[in-house]
Amino acid sequence: QVQLVESGGGSVQAGGSLRLSCAASGYSFSSKYVAWFRQTPGKERELVALIYTNSGGTSYADAVKGRFTISQDNVKNTVYLQMNSLKTEDTAIYYCASRPFWTGEYNVWGQGTQVTVSS
């Protein structure tokens, strides 16, 4: 069964760091786009970071550029999101998702992990 499981969320003070993990089972990240999204009630879902697993190429939303880093571990079939210098506005539920490179639709999603940043 295809499953993406996020972990590493929690509560942290502003300026702190967290590392989120997205582990895949029954699914290979090979030759895939893997992304981190976040969503806050009353706000549209936002694409935070993206990685193409074949090349390792990455892209980031302006709001997190320079603070967040997406990376992959091919052996563990896992994608990470390192979040540094966290701000209160980073508070959200964070989801990982994946799609084949030839589509624009993310068709595999995790259940999400809560990140709460306090001041």
Summary of the structure (lengths in Angstrom):
residues: 119
radius of gyration: 13.5
end to end distance: 40.3
largest distance: 41.8
contacts: 356
relative contact order: 0.31
helix: 3%
strand: 54%
